[in-house]
Amino acid sequence: ARDYEISKKYDCSYSANPAAAYCKFFGEIHRIAMELSDVPVVPGKTLVKRIDEYNFARYTKRWI
C-alpha cells in the first residue's frame, strides 16, 4: 500500500503497466533529486532516501 499511495501522487500508478510506471516514477525521483542537488548532505542518508522518507510521511502517513 505504501508504494501505491506514493505512485498515485506522482501519476505513476503501476496497476496497468508496472515496468513503465516504475521507470516513470524513477525519472520523477531523479528529476527531484537533481533540483535538490544543492541541499546539504545528511551523513548516512542519500538524497534519494530523504525523498523516500518525505514521500512516506507526506503521502502514506499524511503527517505533513
N, C-alpha and C positions, 0 to 999 in steps of 0.2 A: 504494500500500500504506500510506503514511503516514496518509492521511486515514481509510482504512478501519479501521486499528487504533484510532485515536482515537475514531472514531464508535462503534465497538463498546463502548468503555468508558463512553460516555455514553448507551448504549441508543438510539442513533440510526443504526443500520445502514441504509445507503441503497440496498441492493440491490433492494428491492421498490418503494419509492416515494421516489425521490431528492429531489423537491421538498419533500415533507412532512418527511422526515428532516433535510434541511438547515435547515428552519425550526425544527424542534425543537432541533437542535444549537445554532443561533444563539441561541435562547431560553435554553438552558442556559449558554452562554458569557456572555450578558448578565446572567443571574442571578448568576453567579460574580463578574463584574466589579462589580456593584452591592454585593455583600458585601465586596469588597476595595477599595471606593472610598476608604477612609482610608489605604491603602498609599501610602507616599511615591512621588513621581514619579521616574522614571529618565529623564534627558534623552535624547531620541532614540528612546525606546521607549514606545509606548502600552501601557496595561494589557492590552488585548486581545492585543497582540503578546507580551507577557510570559506571558500564559496559554497562548498558542500554543506558545511555547518550552518551557514546563513540560510541556505535553501531549506534545510531541515527545520530550523527554528521558525522561519517565515511561513512556509507553505504546508509543512506537515503538522507542526505543533501549534502554529499561529501564535507564538509567543511575542512576535514583533510584527 
